[in-house]
């Protein structure tokens, strides 16, 4: 296969991925938009009640329905909503009367801080644990790490958060239950998120490392006297990184979408905590906006990771050089 054909295939694959991503976003938007009209109860009545009007008059309800376009046919409502989304308008919160994007944006720095530190913790744990497990395959360190990752993968995040909160804050009096979003208070929720995320990453990376150790080039390196750890770091890890980075990229999309349960348990003032409050108040525009933004982030991250993985794949470079 020539270099031109290789580039054409890459561009063709890229175009197909973009097309699939756009279709996925459009399909998700239909489901997300339907949260408002299909939810039991009159949205106009819920909006007025959120503003403190307990028993609104029928004409007040009709006025709200007209102002928000709720009296139009459903397809028209959807396309009007989608048009506003494309212009960056995610509607207005029922509770505060402020734009949803502004409400989420105020809390985004706390979520970014939490997600960033949780990602660093998860990467450190997963890479270190996978290397140790692969270095001592079928020995007690490997068995211990596999057991811990199995436990961590099966324990629900809310239970992990409550356990860390009880042991660290209540038993050892470190940290505090109610945080104000400061850097010194981010470590406990970040640790909880990082541990939960690192379990599957450790299992994936360990399996890929062991698979790479059976390849011919690693066997040649070991035959030349290289230690197992050196072979893992120099030869196995770079080649095992592609599927690992794919999982990490998708995990980043999930982390950036917020971690509502963990944020609520640790009273972390991020987007997840705000959305949980909005669910309790049935503030549907906030819920729609949050789910839509999270979906876009997830799809974009998946697209970027898949594209990067394809470009990094050594088989593409080999074909390009033929």
C-alpha contacts under 8 A as a table, 3 or more apart, distances in Angstrom:
res1	aa1	res2	aa2	distance
1	X	5	X	6.31
1	X	6	X	6.76
1	X	319	X	6.20
1	X	320	X	6.86
1	X	322	X	5.92
2	X	5	X	5.25
2	X	6	X	6.24
2	X	319	X	7.64
2	X	320	X	6.21
2	X	321	X	7.34
2	X	322	X	6.28
3	X	6	X	5.01
3	X	7	X	6.26
3	X	319	X	7.82
3	X	320	X	4.78
3	X	321	X	6.62
3	X	322	X	7.60
4	X	7	X	5.16
4	X	8	X	6.13
5	X	8	X	4.97
5	X	9	X	6.16
6	X	9	X	5.17
6	X	10	X	6.29
6	X	316	X	7.56
6	X	319	X	7.00
6	X	320	X	5.55
7	X	10	X	5.06
7	X	11	X	6.19
7	X	320	X	7.91
8	X	11	X	5.13
8	X	12	X	6.00
9	X	12	X	4.95
9	X	13	X	6.01
10	X	13	X	5.10
10	X	14	X	6.07
11	X	14	X	4.91
11	X	15	X	6.09
12	X	15	X	5.16
12	X	16	X	6.21
13	X	16	X	5.09
13	X	17	X	6.18
14	X	17	X	5.11
14	X	18	X	6.25
14	X	307	X	7.09
15	X	18	X	5.12
15	X	19	X	6.18
16	X	19	X	5.07
16	X	20	X	6.14
17	X	20	X	5.07
17	X	21	X	6.03
17	X	303	X	6.90
18	X	21	X	5.02
18	X	22	X	6.19
18	X	303	X	7.64
19	X	22	X	5.23
19	X	23	X	6.25
20	X	23	X	5.12
20	X	24	X	6.07
21	X	24	X	5.05
21	X	25	X	6.21
21	X	299	X	6.50
21	X	300	X	7.64
21	X	303	X	7.21
22	X	25	X	5.15
22	X	26	X	6.22
23	X	26	X	5.11
23	X	27	X	6.08
24	X	27	X	5.11
24	X	28	X	6.03
24	X	299	X	7.89
25	X	28	X	5.09
25	X	29	X	6.00
25	X	295	X	7.42
25	X	296	X	6.68
25	X	299	X	7.58
26	X	29	X	5.00
26	X	30	X	6.54
27	X	30	X	5.43
27	X	31	X	6.80
28	X	31	X	5.24
28	X	32	X	6.10
28	X	292	X	7.75
28	X	295	X	7.58
29	X	32	X	5.00
29	X	33	X	5.87
29	X	82	X	7.69
29	X	292	X	6.80
30	X	33	X	5.27
30	X	34	X	6.20
30	X	78	X	7.50
31	X	34	X	5.22
31	X	35	X	6.93
32	X	35	X	5.54
32	X	288	X	5.88
32	X	291	X	7.08
32	X	292	X	6.71
33	X	36	X	6.26
33	X	37	X	7.83
33	X	78	X	6.73
33	X	81	X	7.72
33	X	288	X	6.63
34	X	37	X	5.60
34	X	38	X	5.71
35	X	38	X	5.62
35	X	39	X	5.83
35	X	284	X	7.26
35	X	288	X	7.12
36	X	39	X	5.56
36	X	43	X	6.95
36	X	284	X	6.03
36	X	285	X	7.67
36	X	288	X	7.94
37	X	43	X	7.25
41	X	45	X	7.70
41	X	46	X	7.60
42	X	45	X	5.22
42	X	46	X	6.38
43	X	46	X	5.02
43	X	47	X	6.13
44	X	47	X	5.08
44	X	48	X	6.36
44	X	61	X	5.84
44	X	62	X	7.85
44	X	64	X	5.81
44	X	65	X	5.67
44	X	70	X	7.97
45	X	48	X	5.21
45	X	49	X	6.15
45	X	56	X	7.54
45	X	61	X	6.19
46	X	49	X	5.03
46	X	50	X	6.04
46	X	94	X	7.96
46	X	282	X	7.55
47	X	50	X	5.12
47	X	51	X	6.47
47	X	94	X	5.21
47	X	95	X	7.61
47	X	283	X	7.82
48	X	51	X	5.07
48	X	52	X	6.59
48	X	53	X	5.34
48	X	54	X	7.45
48	X	56	X	7.06
48	X	61	X	7.69
48	X	94	X	7.97
49	X	52	X	5.07
49	X	53	X	4.84
49	X	54	X	5.29
49	X	55	X	7.78
49	X	56	X	7.97
50	X	53	X	7.26
50	X	94	X	5.97
50	X	95	X	5.27
50	X	281	X	7.44
50	X	283	X	7.96
51	X	94	X	7.09
51	X	95	X	6.17
51	X	96	X	7.96
53	X	56	X	5.86
56	X	60	X	6.16
56	X	61	X	6.71
57	X	60	X	5.19
57	X	61	X	6.50
58	X	61	X	5.11
58	X	62	X	6.22
59	X	62	X	5.02
59	X	63	X	6.05
60	X	63	X	5.05
60	X	64	X	6.31
61	X	64	X	5.21
61	X	65	X	6.20
62	X	65	X	4.97
62	X	66	X	6.15
63	X	66	X	5.15
63	X	67	X	6.12
64	X	67	X	5.04
64	X	68	X	6.05
65	X	68	X	5.35
65	X	69	X	5.93
65	X	70	X	4.70
65	X	71	X	5.76
66	X	69	X	5.01
66	X	70	X	6.06
66	X	71	X	5.75
67	X	70	X	7.75
69	X	72	X	5.74
69	X	77	X	6.69
70	X	73	X	7.97
70	X	77	X	7.03
72	X	76	X	6.43
72	X	77	X	6.28
73	X	76	X	5.38
73	X	77	X	6.33
74	X	77	X	4.97
74	X	78	X	6.20
75	X	78	X	5.12
75	X	79	X	6.31
76	X	79	X	5.32
76	X	80	X	6.08
77	X	80	X	5.19
77	X	81	X	6.08
78	X	81	X	5.05
78	X	82	X	6.07
79	X	82	X	4.91
79	X	83	X	5.97
80	X	83	X	5.09
80	X	84	X	6.34
81	X	84	X	5.20
81	X	85	X	6.27
82	X	85	X	4.96
82	X	86	X	6.25
83	X	86	X	5.19
83	X	87	X	6.51
84	X	87	X	5.08
84	X	88	X	6.34
84	X	89	X	4.88
84	X	90	X	6.69
84	X	91	X	7.69
85	X	88	X	4.99
85	X	89	X	5.04
85	X	90	X	5.49
86	X	89	X	7.34
88	X	101	X	7.93
89	X	99	X	7.60
89	X	101	X	7.24
90	X	99	X	6.97
90	X	100	X	5.71
90	X	101	X	6.08
90	X	285	X	7.27
90	X	289	X	5.58
91	X	99	X	5.91
91	X	100	X	5.95
91	X	285	X	6.13
91	X	289	X	7.80
92	X	97	X	5.74
92	X	98	X	5.38
92	X	99	X	4.30
92	X	100	X	5.19
92	X	285	X	6.34
92	X	286	X	7.57
93	X	96	X	5.62
93	X	97	X	5.06
93	X	98	X	5.61
93	X	99	X	6.09
93	X	100	X	5.49
93	X	283	X	6.52
93	X	284	X	7.83
93	X	285	X	5.75
93	X	286	X	5.80
94	X	97	X	5.66
94	X	283	X	5.49
94	X	284	X	7.58
94	X	285	X	7.11
95	X	281	X	7.87
95	X	283	X	6.71
98	X	102	X	7.13
98	X	103	X	6.97
99	X	102	X	5.37
99	X	103	X	6.44
100	X	103	X	5.04
100	X	104	X	6.16
100	X	285	X	7.00
100	X	286	X	5.65
100	X	289	X	6.70
101	X	104	X	5.22
101	X	105	X	5.81
101	X	289	X	7.48
102	X	105	X	4.88
102	X	106	X	6.18
103	X	106	X	5.51
103	X	107	X	7.01
104	X	107	X	5.39
104	X	108	X	6.07
104	X	271	X	5.83
104	X	274	X	7.89
104	X	290	X	7.65
105	X	108	X	4.93
105	X	109	X	7.61
106	X	109	X	7.15
107	X	110	X	5.76
107	X	111	X	6.75
107	X	269	X	6.48
107	X	270	X	4.75
107	X	271	X	5.29
107	X	274	X	7.93
108	X	111	X	5.06
108	X	112	X	6.07
108	X	270	X	6.14
108	X	271	X	5.98
109	X	112	X	5.02
109	X	113	X	6.12
109	X	270	X	7.57
110	X	113	X	5.14
110	X	114	X	6.20
110	X	181	X	6.07
110	X	268	X	7.67
110	X	269	X	6.53
110	X	270	X	5.09
110	X	271	X	7.89
111	X	114	X	5.05
111	X	115	X	5.94
111	X	256	X	7.00
111	X	258	X	6.12
111	X	269	X	7.90
111	X	270	X	4.84
111	X	271	X	6.30
111	X	272	X	7.80
112	X	115	X	5.05
112	X	116	X	5.87
112	X	256	X	6.58
113	X	116	X	5.26
113	X	117	X	6.28
113	X	183	X	7.92
113	X	186	X	7.69
114	X	117	X	5.52
114	X	118	X	6.01
114	X	186	X	6.18
114	X	189	X	7.33
114	X	190	X	5.60
115	X	118	X	5.08
115	X	119	X	5.97
115	X	190	X	7.10
115	X	252	X	7.75
115	X	255	X	5.33
115	X	256	X	6.09
115	X	258	X	7.53
116	X	119	X	5.13
116	X	120	X	6.35
117	X	120	X	5.07
117	X	121	X	6.21
117	X	187	X	7.65
117	X	190	X	5.95
118	X	121	X	5.12
118	X	122	X	6.06
118	X	189	X	7.98
118	X	190	X	4.34
118	X	191	X	6.13
118	X	192	X	7.86
118	X	193	X	5.70
118	X	194	X	4.50
119	X	122	X	5.06
119	X	123	X	6.07
119	X	194	X	6.15
119	X	252	X	7.29
119	X	255	X	7.94
120	X	123	X	5.22
120	X	124	X	6.16
120	X	194	X	7.68
121	X	124	X	5.22
121	X	125	X	6.15
121	X	190	X	7.61
121	X	191	X	6.73
121	X	194	X	5.27
121	X	195	X	7.51
122	X	125	X	5.23
122	X	126	X	5.93
122	X	193	X	7.91
122	X	194	X	4.29
122	X	195	X	6.08
122	X	197	X	6.07
122	X	198	X	4.62
123	X	126	X	5.25
123	X	127	X	5.90
123	X	198	X	6.82
124	X	127	X	5.59
124	X	128	X	5.97
125	X	128	X	5.38
125	X	129	X	5.80
125	X	195	X	7.63
125	X	198	X	6.32
125	X	202	X	7.72
126	X	129	X	5.22
126	X	130	X	5.84
126	X	198	X	5.11
126	X	199	X	7.00
126	X	201	X	5.80
126	X	202	X	4.34
126	X	205	X	7.64
127	X	130	X	5.23
127	X	131	X	6.13
127	X	202	X	6.64
127	X	205	X	7.34
128	X	131	X	5.32
128	X	132	X	6.24
129	X	132	X	5.16
129	X	133	X	6.02
129	X	145	X	6.71
129	X	202	X	6.42
130	X	133	X	5.08
130	X	134	X	6.01
130	X	202	X	5.21
130	X	203	X	7.11
130	X	205	X	5.92
130	X	206	X	4.61
130	X	209	X	7.93
131	X	134	X	5.16
131	X	135	X	5.96
131	X	206	X	6.91
131	X	209	X	7.86
131	X	229	X	7.95
131	X	232	X	7.33
132	X	135	X	5.04
132	X	136	X	6.25
132	X	141	X	7.10
132	X	142	X	7.08
133	X	136	X	5.29
133	X	137	X	5.79
133	X	141	X	6.10
133	X	142	X	4.13
133	X	143	X	7.76
133	X	145	X	6.56
133	X	146	X	7.84
133	X	206	X	6.70
134	X	137	X	5.07
134	X	142	X	7.02
134	X	206	X	5.87
134	X	209	X	6.60
134	X	210	X	6.19
135	X	228	X	6.48
135	X	229	X	6.22
135	X	232	X	7.74
136	X	139	X	5.34
136	X	140	X	7.56
136	X	141	X	6.28
136	X	142	X	5.72
137	X	142	X	5.57
138	X	142	X	5.76
138	X	143	X	6.43
139	X	142	X	5.41
139	X	143	X	6.25
140	X	143	X	4.99
140	X	144	X	5.95
141	X	144	X	5.11
141	X	145	X	6.14
142	X	145	X	5.28
142	X	146	X	6.10
143	X	146	X	5.17
143	X	147	X	6.11
144	X	147	X	5.15
144	X	148	X	6.18
145	X	148	X	5.09
145	X	149	X	6.09
146	X	149	X	5.22
146	X	150	X	6.14
146	X	203	X	7.39
147	X	150	X	5.13
147	X	151	X	6.27
148	X	151	X	5.13
148	X	152	X	6.04
149	X	152	X	4.96
149	X	153	X	5.91
149	X	198	X	7.98
149	X	199	X	4.66
149	X	200	X	7.23
149	X	202	X	7.34
149	X	203	X	7.23
150	X	153	X	5.18
150	X	154	X	6.33
150	X	199	X	7.16
151	X	154	X	5.33
151	X	155	X	6.16
152	X	155	X	5.38
152	X	195	X	7.14
152	X	196	X	6.02
152	X	199	X	6.00
153	X	156	X	7.87
153	X	196	X	6.42
153	X	199	X	5.55
153	X	200	X	6.67
155	X	159	X	6.69
155	X	160	X	6.57
156	X	159	X	5.36
156	X	160	X	6.34
157	X	160	X	5.00
157	X	161	X	6.08
157	X	192	X	7.53
157	X	193	X	7.62
157	X	196	X	6.82
157	X	261	X	7.42
157	X	262	X	7.12
158	X	161	X	5.04
158	X	162	X	6.16
158	X	261	X	6.14
158	X	262	X	6.48
158	X	265	X	7.39
159	X	162	X	5.12
159	X	163	X	6.05
160	X	163	X	5.13
160	X	164	X	6.20
160	X	192	X	6.53
161	X	164	X	5.24
161	X	165	X	6.00
161	X	189	X	7.19
161	X	192	X	5.90
161	X	262	X	6.34
161	X	265	X	6.68
161	X	266	X	7.77
162	X	165	X	4.98
162	X	166	X	6.00
162	X	265	X	7.03
163	X	166	X	5.17
163	X	167	X	6.13
164	X	167	X	5.27
164	X	168	X	5.73
164	X	169	X	7.69
164	X	188	X	7.40
164	X	192	X	7.31
165	X	168	X	5.57
165	X	169	X	5.35
165	X	170	X	6.87
165	X	177	X	7.40
165	X	188	X	7.71
165	X	266	X	7.67
166	X	169	X	5.75
166	X	170	X	5.00
166	X	171	X	6.31
167	X	170	X	5.93
167	X	171	X	4.95
167	X	172	X	6.43
168	X	171	X	5.85
168	X	172	X	5.12
168	X	173	X	6.29
168	X	174	X	5.56
168	X	175	X	7.31
169	X	172	X	5.79
169	X	173	X	4.57
169	X	174	X	4.80
169	X	175	X	5.52
169	X	176	X	5.95
169	X	177	X	6.96
170	X	173	X	5.34
170	X	174	X	7.68
173	X	176	X	7.76
175	X	185	X	6.58
175	X	188	X	7.86
176	X	179	X	6.54
176	X	185	X	7.48
177	X	266	X	6.01
177	X	267	X	7.05
178	X	266	X	6.44
178	X	267	X	5.30
178	X	268	X	7.57
179	X	182	X	7.08
179	X	185	X	6.06
179	X	266	X	6.93
179	X	267	X	5.81
179	X	268	X	5.89
179	X	269	X	7.78
180	X	185	X	7.69
180	X	267	X	7.90
180	X	268	X	6.88
180	X	269	X	6.83
181	X	185	X	6.77
181	X	186	X	7.12
181	X	268	X	5.98
181	X	269	X	5.89
181	X	270	X	7.93
182	X	185	X	5.53
182	X	186	X	6.78
183	X	186	X	5.40
183	X	187	X	7.81
184	X	187	X	6.83
185	X	188	X	6.90
186	X	189	X	5.89
186	X	190	X	5.96
186	X	268	X	7.99
187	X	190	X	5.00
187	X	191	X	5.78
188	X	191	X	5.06
188	X	192	X	6.25
189	X	192	X	5.04
189	X	193	X	6.22
189	X	262	X	6.28
189	X	263	X	7.17
189	X	266	X	6.40
190	X	193	X	5.10
190	X	194	X	5.85
191	X	194	X	4.96
191	X	195	X	6.00
192	X	195	X	5.41
192	X	196	X	6.35
192	X	262	X	7.70
193	X	196	X	5.27
193	X	197	X	6.15
193	X	262	X	7.47
194	X	197	X	5.19
194	X	198	X	5.93
195	X	198	X	5.21
195	X	199	X	6.62
196	X	199	X	5.91
197	X	200	X	6.51
197	X	201	X	6.94
197	X	251	X	7.54
198	X	201	X	5.03
198	X	202	X	5.86
199	X	202	X	5.33
199	X	203	X	6.47
200	X	203	X	5.15
200	X	204	X	6.15
201	X	204	X	5.11
201	X	205	X	6.04
201	X	244	X	6.88
201	X	247	X	7.05
201	X	248	X	7.44
202	X	205	X	5.25
202	X	206	X	5.95
203	X	206	X	5.27
203	X	207	X	6.23
204	X	207	X	5.31
204	X	208	X	6.28
204	X	244	X	6.70
205	X	208	X	5.07
205	X	209	X	6.03
205	X	240	X	6.83
205	X	241	X	7.61
205	X	244	X	5.92
206	X	209	X	5.13
206	X	210	X	6.23
207	X	210	X	5.27
207	X	211	X	6.22
208	X	211	X	4.99
208	X	212	X	6.19
208	X	240	X	5.27
209	X	212	X	5.08
209	X	213	X	6.27
209	X	232	X	7.05
209	X	236	X	5.69
209	X	237	X	6.35
209	X	240	X	5.82
210	X	213	X	5.07
210	X	214	X	6.85
211	X	214	X	5.54
211	X	215	X	7.12
212	X	215	X	5.28
212	X	218	X	7.18
212	X	236	X	5.18
212	X	239	X	7.25
212	X	240	X	6.83
213	X	218	X	5.61
213	X	219	X	7.01
213	X	231	X	7.86
213	X	232	X	7.42
213	X	236	X	6.31
214	X	218	X	6.87
214	X	219	X	6.73
215	X	218	X	5.63
215	X	219	X	6.41
216	X	219	X	5.08
216	X	220	X	6.19
217	X	220	X	5.07
217	X	221	X	6.26
217	X	235	X	7.93
218	X	221	X	4.97
218	X	222	X	6.18
218	X	231	X	6.40
218	X	235	X	6.52
218	X	236	X	7.19
219	X	222	X	5.11
219	X	223	X	6.06
220	X	223	X	4.92
220	X	224	X	6.32
221	X	224	X	5.15
221	X	225	X	6.79
221	X	226	X	5.74
221	X	231	X	6.80
222	X	225	X	5.23
222	X	226	X	4.83
222	X	227	X	6.56
222	X	228	X	7.10
222	X	231	X	7.01
223	X	226	X	7.22
226	X	230	X	6.22
226	X	231	X	6.37
227	X	230	X	5.22
227	X	231	X	6.25
228	X	231	X	5.11
228	X	232	X	6.15
229	X	232	X	5.00
229	X	233	X	6.18
230	X	233	X	5.19
230	X	234	X	5.85
230	X	235	X	7.87
231	X	234	X	5.38
231	X	235	X	5.31
231	X	236	X	6.30
232	X	235	X	5.79
232	X	236	X	4.65
232	X	237	X	5.68
233	X	236	X	6.25
233	X	237	X	5.34
233	X	238	X	7.58
234	X	237	X	6.58
234	X	238	X	7.04
235	X	238	X	6.17
235	X	239	X	6.89
236	X	239	X	5.52
236	X	240	X	6.00
237	X	240	X	4.99
237	X	241	X	5.92
238	X	241	X	5.23
238	X	242	X	7.78
239	X	242	X	6.58
240	X	243	X	6.59
240	X	244	X	6.74
241	X	244	X	4.94
241	X	245	X	5.76
242	X	245	X	5.23
242	X	246	X	6.32
242	X	309	X	5.80
242	X	312	X	7.32
242	X	313	X	7.33
243	X	246	X	4.99
243	X	247	X	6.43
243	X	309	X	7.68
244	X	247	X	5.25
244	X	248	X	6.24
245	X	248	X	4.83
245	X	249	X	5.93
245	X	305	X	7.38
245	X	309	X	7.79
246	X	249	X	5.16
246	X	250	X	6.41
246	X	302	X	7.75
246	X	305	X	5.52
246	X	306	X	6.71
246	X	309	X	6.95
247	X	250	X	5.31
247	X	251	X	6.10
248	X	251	X	4.85
248	X	252	X	6.12
249	X	252	X	5.09
249	X	253	X	6.60
249	X	301	X	6.08
249	X	302	X	6.63
249	X	305	X	5.74
250	X	253	X	5.18
250	X	254	X	6.53
250	X	298	X	6.66
250	X	301	X	6.09
250	X	302	X	5.55
250	X	305	X	7.51
251	X	254	X	5.00
251	X	255	X	6.18
252	X	255	X	5.00
252	X	256	X	6.05
252	X	301	X	7.50
253	X	256	X	5.22
253	X	257	X	6.25
253	X	294	X	7.60
253	X	297	X	5.65
253	X	298	X	4.50
253	X	299	X	7.91
253	X	301	X	5.74
253	X	302	X	7.73
254	X	257	X	5.12
254	X	258	X	6.95
254	X	294	X	7.65
254	X	298	X	6.42
255	X	258	X	5.38
255	X	259	X	6.52
256	X	294	X	7.45
256	X	297	X	7.50
257	X	272	X	7.80
257	X	290	X	7.97
257	X	293	X	7.63
257	X	294	X	4.67
257	X	295	X	7.96
257	X	297	X	7.19
257	X	298	X	7.72
258	X	270	X	7.41
258	X	271	X	6.14
258	X	272	X	4.99
259	X	262	X	5.61
259	X	263	X	6.01
259	X	272	X	5.44
259	X	273	X	7.97
260	X	263	X	5.14
260	X	264	X	6.09
260	X	271	X	7.53
260	X	272	X	3.78
260	X	273	X	5.26
260	X	275	X	7.30
260	X	276	X	6.54
261	X	264	X	5.21
261	X	265	X	6.23
261	X	272	X	7.43
261	X	273	X	7.54
262	X	265	X	5.13
262	X	266	X	6.18
262	X	268	X	7.88
263	X	266	X	5.35
263	X	267	X	5.53
263	X	268	X	4.56
263	X	269	X	6.95
263	X	270	X	6.72
263	X	272	X	6.21
263	X	273	X	5.33
264	X	267	X	4.83
264	X	268	X	6.37
264	X	272	X	7.63
264	X	273	X	5.23
264	X	276	X	7.72
265	X	268	X	7.78
267	X	273	X	7.35
268	X	273	X	6.78
269	X	273	X	6.06
269	X	274	X	7.16
270	X	273	X	5.55
270	X	274	X	6.47
271	X	274	X	5.05
271	X	275	X	6.15
272	X	275	X	5.15
272	X	276	X	6.33
273	X	276	X	5.21
273	X	277	X	6.46
274	X	277	X	5.16
274	X	278	X	6.24
275	X	278	X	4.79
275	X	279	X	6.10
275	X	286	X	6.87
275	X	287	X	6.25
275	X	290	X	7.26
276	X	279	X	5.05
276	X	280	X	6.41
277	X	280	X	5.15
277	X	281	X	6.31
278	X	281	X	4.93
278	X	282	X	5.76
278	X	283	X	4.91
278	X	284	X	7.43
278	X	286	X	6.62
278	X	287	X	6.78
279	X	282	X	4.79
279	X	283	X	6.16
279	X	284	X	7.44
279	X	287	X	6.87
280	X	283	X	7.82
283	X	286	X	5.80
283	X	287	X	6.59
284	X	287	X	4.97
284	X	288	X	5.95
285	X	288	X	5.03
285	X	289	X	5.98
286	X	289	X	5.10
286	X	290	X	6.02
287	X	290	X	5.20
287	X	291	X	6.08
288	X	291	X	5.32
288	X	292	X	5.97
289	X	292	X	5.13
289	X	293	X	6.06
290	X	293	X	5.27
290	X	294	X	6.03
291	X	294	X	5.07
291	X	295	X	5.99
292	X	295	X	5.10
292	X	296	X	6.24
293	X	296	X	5.13
293	X	297	X	6.16
294	X	297	X	5.10
294	X	298	X	6.10
295	X	298	X	5.09
295	X	299	X	6.13
296	X	299	X	5.18
296	X	300	X	5.97
297	X	300	X	5.19
297	X	301	X	6.01
298	X	301	X	5.24
298	X	302	X	6.11
299	X	302	X	5.07
299	X	303	X	6.08
300	X	303	X	5.03
300	X	304	X	6.13
301	X	304	X	5.11
301	X	305	X	6.01
302	X	305	X	5.19
302	X	306	X	6.00
303	X	306	X	5.25
303	X	307	X	6.10
304	X	307	X	5.17
304	X	308	X	5.99
305	X	308	X	5.05
305	X	309	X	5.93
306	X	309	X	5.11
306	X	310	X	6.19
307	X	310	X	5.15
307	X	311	X	6.30
308	X	311	X	5.10
308	X	312	X	6.06
309	X	312	X	4.99
309	X	313	X	5.99
310	X	313	X	5.20
310	X	316	X	7.39
311	X	316	X	7.05
312	X	316	X	7.87
313	X	316	X	5.73
313	X	317	X	7.11
314	X	317	X	5.14
314	X	318	X	6.16
315	X	318	X	4.96
315	X	319	X	6.14
316	X	319	X	5.16
316	X	320	X	6.09
317	X	320	X	4.93
317	X	321	X	6.30
318	X	321	X	5.23
318	X	322	X	6.54
319	X	322	X	5.25
